[in-house]
Amino acid sequence: MKEEMVSIVVGFVPTKEGRAAIARAAEECRLRRVPMVIVNSARGGRDTTAYGADSPAEVELAQLVEQLKADGIDVSMRALVRGMEPAEDLIAVAEELKADFIVIGLRRRTPVGKLILGSNAQRILLDAPCAVLAVKAD
Protein backbone atom coordinates (compact mmCIF):
# COMPACT_ATOMS: atom_id res chain seq x y z
CA MET A 1 0.00 0.00 0.00
CA LYS A 2 1.35 3.41 -0.99
CA GLU A 3 2.01 5.80 1.89
CA GLU A 4 -0.05 8.99 1.59
CA MET A 5 1.97 12.22 1.27
CA VAL A 6 1.34 14.61 4.12
CA SER A 7 2.25 18.22 4.38
CA ILE A 8 3.17 20.78 6.97
CA VAL A 9 1.03 23.90 7.14
CA VAL A 10 2.70 27.00 8.54
CA GLY A 11 1.17 30.36 9.35
CA PHE A 12 3.17 33.40 8.30
CA VAL A 13 3.12 36.99 9.41
CA PRO A 14 6.07 39.33 8.76
CA THR A 15 7.35 39.25 12.34
CA LYS A 16 10.18 37.50 14.15
CA GLU A 17 7.62 34.92 15.32
CA GLY A 18 6.47 34.32 11.74
CA ARG A 19 10.06 33.89 10.59
CA ALA A 20 10.71 31.44 13.45
CA ALA A 21 7.67 29.41 12.39
CA ILE A 22 8.92 29.24 8.78
CA ALA A 23 12.42 28.21 9.91
CA ARG A 24 11.10 25.42 12.13
CA ALA A 25 8.64 24.23 9.49
CA ALA A 26 11.56 24.05 7.03
CA GLU A 27 13.50 21.84 9.47
CA GLU A 28 10.50 19.53 9.81
CA CYS A 29 10.00 19.37 6.03
CA ARG A 30 13.62 18.35 5.52
CA LEU A 31 13.41 15.75 8.28
CA ARG A 32 10.13 14.25 7.07
CA ARG A 33 10.63 14.87 3.34
CA VAL A 34 7.21 16.44 2.97
CA PRO A 35 6.00 19.64 1.32
CA MET A 36 5.29 22.90 3.12
CA VAL A 37 2.23 25.05 2.60
CA ILE A 38 2.58 28.62 3.85
CA VAL A 39 -0.69 30.29 4.79
CA ASN A 40 -0.71 34.07 4.77
CA SER A 41 -4.10 35.16 6.07
CA ALA A 42 -5.34 38.74 5.99
CA ARG A 43 -8.66 40.34 6.81
CA GLY A 44 -10.50 41.98 3.94
CA GLY A 45 -12.97 41.40 1.18
CA ARG A 46 -12.74 38.90 -1.64
CA ASP A 47 -11.36 41.50 -4.05
CA THR A 48 -8.58 42.63 -1.73
CA THR A 49 -4.98 41.45 -1.75
CA ALA A 50 -3.24 40.60 1.48
CA TYR A 51 -0.61 43.34 1.37
CA GLY A 52 -0.21 44.60 -2.16
CA ALA A 53 2.20 43.12 -4.68
CA ASP A 54 5.12 45.37 -3.78
CA SER A 55 4.62 45.78 -0.05
CA PRO A 56 7.59 44.92 2.20
CA ALA A 57 5.68 41.95 3.65
CA GLU A 58 4.86 40.55 0.21
CA VAL A 59 8.46 41.02 -0.95
CA GLU A 60 9.76 39.29 2.19
CA LEU A 61 7.39 36.37 1.73
CA ALA A 62 8.38 35.95 -1.93
CA GLN A 63 12.05 35.95 -0.90
CA LEU A 64 11.38 33.35 1.80
CA VAL A 65 9.59 31.10 -0.69
CA GLU A 66 12.44 31.40 -3.20
CA GLN A 67 15.03 30.62 -0.49
CA LEU A 68 13.06 27.58 0.67
CA LYS A 69 12.84 26.32 -2.92
CA ALA A 70 16.58 26.91 -3.38
CA ASP A 71 17.13 24.83 -0.23
CA GLY A 72 15.24 21.95 -1.86
CA ILE A 73 11.94 22.30 0.00
CA ASP A 74 8.72 21.70 -1.93
CA VAL A 75 6.84 24.81 -0.87
CA SER A 76 3.64 26.50 -1.97
CA MET A 77 1.85 29.53 -0.63
CA ARG A 78 -1.76 30.43 -0.04
CA ALA A 79 -2.49 34.11 0.43
CA LEU A 80 -6.03 34.16 1.81
CA VAL A 81 -8.04 37.35 2.08
CA ARG A 82 -11.51 36.15 2.99
CA GLY A 83 -12.43 38.19 6.01
CA MET A 84 -11.73 35.23 8.27
CA GLU A 85 -9.48 35.09 11.32
CA PRO A 86 -6.01 33.64 10.63
CA ALA A 87 -6.84 30.70 12.90
CA GLU A 88 -9.85 29.81 10.76
CA ASP A 89 -7.77 29.94 7.57
CA LEU A 90 -4.98 27.77 9.00
CA ILE A 91 -7.42 25.21 10.34
CA ALA A 92 -9.32 25.11 7.03
CA VAL A 93 -6.15 24.55 4.99
CA ALA A 94 -4.92 21.87 7.41
CA GLU A 95 -8.27 20.08 7.16
CA GLU A 96 -8.33 20.32 3.35
CA LEU A 97 -4.80 18.93 3.01
CA LYS A 98 -5.12 16.43 5.85
CA ALA A 99 -1.90 18.01 7.11
CA ASP A 100 0.43 16.14 9.42
CA PHE A 101 0.70 19.23 11.57
CA ILE A 102 0.59 23.01 11.75
CA VAL A 103 3.53 25.21 12.77
CA ILE A 104 2.82 28.59 14.35
CA GLY A 105 4.94 31.27 15.96
CA LEU A 106 4.05 32.46 19.46
CA ARG A 107 4.58 35.79 21.12
CA ARG A 108 4.12 36.71 24.73
CA ARG A 109 0.91 38.63 25.51
CA THR A 110 -0.47 40.14 28.65
CA PRO A 111 -3.65 38.65 30.14
CA VAL A 112 -5.52 41.83 29.18
CA GLY A 113 -4.16 41.62 25.64
CA LYS A 114 -5.45 38.06 25.35
CA LEU A 115 -8.85 39.09 26.65
CA ILE A 116 -9.28 42.09 24.36
CA LEU A 117 -7.75 40.73 21.17
CA GLY A 118 -8.50 37.04 21.49
CA SER A 119 -5.85 34.50 20.64
CA ASN A 120 -5.41 32.93 17.23
CA ALA A 121 -2.75 30.66 18.70
CA GLN A 122 -5.13 29.38 21.36
CA ARG A 123 -7.84 28.74 18.80
CA ILE A 124 -5.43 26.81 16.57
CA LEU A 125 -4.12 24.78 19.51
CA LEU A 126 -7.64 23.85 20.60
CA ASP A 127 -9.42 23.40 17.27
CA ALA A 128 -6.79 22.10 14.82
CA PRO A 129 -7.53 18.72 13.24
CA CYS A 130 -3.88 17.71 13.68
CA ALA A 131 -0.89 18.28 15.94
CA VAL A 132 0.35 21.84 16.38
CA LEU A 133 3.98 22.81 16.83
CA ALA A 134 4.24 26.23 18.50
CA VAL A 135 7.63 27.94 18.36
CA LYS A 136 9.04 31.05 19.97
CA ALA A 137 11.32 33.52 18.26
CA ASP A 138 14.89 33.85 19.54
C-alpha positions as CSV (number, residue, x, y, z in Angstrom):
1,M,0.0,0.0,0.0
2,K,1.4,3.4,-1.0
3,E,2.0,5.8,1.9
4,E,0.0,9.0,1.6
5,M,2.0,12.2,1.3
6,V,1.3,14.6,4.1
7,S,2.3,18.2,4.4
8,I,3.2,20.8,7.0
9,V,1.0,23.9,7.1
10,V,2.7,27.0,8.5
11,G,1.2,30.4,9.4
12,F,3.2,33.4,8.3
13,V,3.1,37.0,9.4
14,P,6.1,39.3,8.8
15,T,7.4,39.3,12.3
16,K,10.2,37.5,14.1
17,E,7.6,34.9,15.3
18,G,6.5,34.3,11.7
19,R,10.1,33.9,10.6
20,A,10.7,31.4,13.4
21,A,7.7,29.4,12.4
22,I,8.9,29.2,8.8
23,A,12.4,28.2,9.9
24,R,11.1,25.4,12.1
25,A,8.6,24.2,9.5
26,A,11.6,24.0,7.0
27,E,13.5,21.8,9.5
28,E,10.5,19.5,9.8
29,C,10.0,19.4,6.0
30,R,13.6,18.4,5.5
31,L,13.4,15.8,8.3
32,R,10.1,14.2,7.1
33,R,10.6,14.9,3.3
34,V,7.2,16.4,3.0
35,P,6.0,19.6,1.3
36,M,5.3,22.9,3.1
37,V,2.2,25.1,2.6
38,I,2.6,28.6,3.8
39,V,-0.7,30.3,4.8
40,N,-0.7,34.1,4.8
41,S,-4.1,35.2,6.1
42,A,-5.3,38.7,6.0
43,R,-8.7,40.3,6.8
44,G,-10.5,42.0,3.9
45,G,-13.0,41.4,1.2
46,R,-12.7,38.9,-1.6
47,D,-11.4,41.5,-4.1
48,T,-8.6,42.6,-1.7
49,T,-5.0,41.5,-1.7
50,A,-3.2,40.6,1.5
51,Y,-0.6,43.3,1.4
52,G,-0.2,44.6,-2.2
53,A,2.2,43.1,-4.7
54,D,5.1,45.4,-3.8
55,S,4.6,45.8,0.0
56,P,7.6,44.9,2.2
57,A,5.7,41.9,3.7
58,E,4.9,40.5,0.2
59,V,8.5,41.0,-1.0
60,E,9.8,39.3,2.2
61,L,7.4,36.4,1.7
62,A,8.4,36.0,-1.9
63,Q,12.1,36.0,-0.9
64,L,11.4,33.4,1.8
65,V,9.6,31.1,-0.7
66,E,12.4,31.4,-3.2
67,Q,15.0,30.6,-0.5
68,L,13.1,27.6,0.7
69,K,12.8,26.3,-2.9
70,A,16.6,26.9,-3.4
71,D,17.1,24.8,-0.2
72,G,15.2,22.0,-1.9
73,I,11.9,22.3,0.0
74,D,8.7,21.7,-1.9
75,V,6.8,24.8,-0.9
76,S,3.6,26.5,-2.0
77,M,1.8,29.5,-0.6
78,R,-1.8,30.4,0.0
79,A,-2.5,34.1,0.4
80,L,-6.0,34.2,1.8
81,V,-8.0,37.3,2.1
82,R,-11.5,36.1,3.0
83,G,-12.4,38.2,6.0
84,M,-11.7,35.2,8.3
85,E,-9.5,35.1,11.3
86,P,-6.0,33.6,10.6
87,A,-6.8,30.7,12.9
88,E,-9.9,29.8,10.8
89,D,-7.8,29.9,7.6
90,L,-5.0,27.8,9.0
91,I,-7.4,25.2,10.3
92,A,-9.3,25.1,7.0
93,V,-6.1,24.6,5.0
94,A,-4.9,21.9,7.4
95,E,-8.3,20.1,7.2
96,E,-8.3,20.3,3.4
97,L,-4.8,18.9,3.0
98,K,-5.1,16.4,5.8
99,A,-1.9,18.0,7.1
100,D,0.4,16.1,9.4
101,F,0.7,19.2,11.6
102,I,0.6,23.0,11.8
103,V,3.5,25.2,12.8
104,I,2.8,28.6,14.4
105,G,4.9,31.3,16.0
106,L,4.1,32.5,19.5
107,R,4.6,35.8,21.1
108,R,4.1,36.7,24.7
109,R,0.9,38.6,25.5
110,T,-0.5,40.1,28.6
111,P,-3.7,38.6,30.1
112,V,-5.5,41.8,29.2
113,G,-4.2,41.6,25.6
114,K,-5.4,38.1,25.4
115,L,-8.9,39.1,26.6
116,I,-9.3,42.1,24.4
117,L,-7.8,40.7,21.2
118,G,-8.5,37.0,21.5
119,S,-5.8,34.5,20.6
120,N,-5.4,32.9,17.2
121,A,-2.8,30.7,18.7
122,Q,-5.1,29.4,21.4
123,R,-7.8,28.7,18.8
124,I,-5.4,26.8,16.6
125,L,-4.1,24.8,19.5
126,L,-7.6,23.8,20.6
127,D,-9.4,23.4,17.3
128,A,-6.8,22.1,14.8
129,P,-7.5,18.7,13.2
130,C,-3.9,17.7,13.7
131,A,-0.9,18.3,15.9
132,V,0.4,21.8,16.4
133,L,4.0,22.8,16.8
134,A,4.2,26.2,18.5
135,V,7.6,27.9,18.4
136,K,9.0,31.1,20.0
137,A,11.3,33.5,18.3
138,D,14.9,33.8,19.5
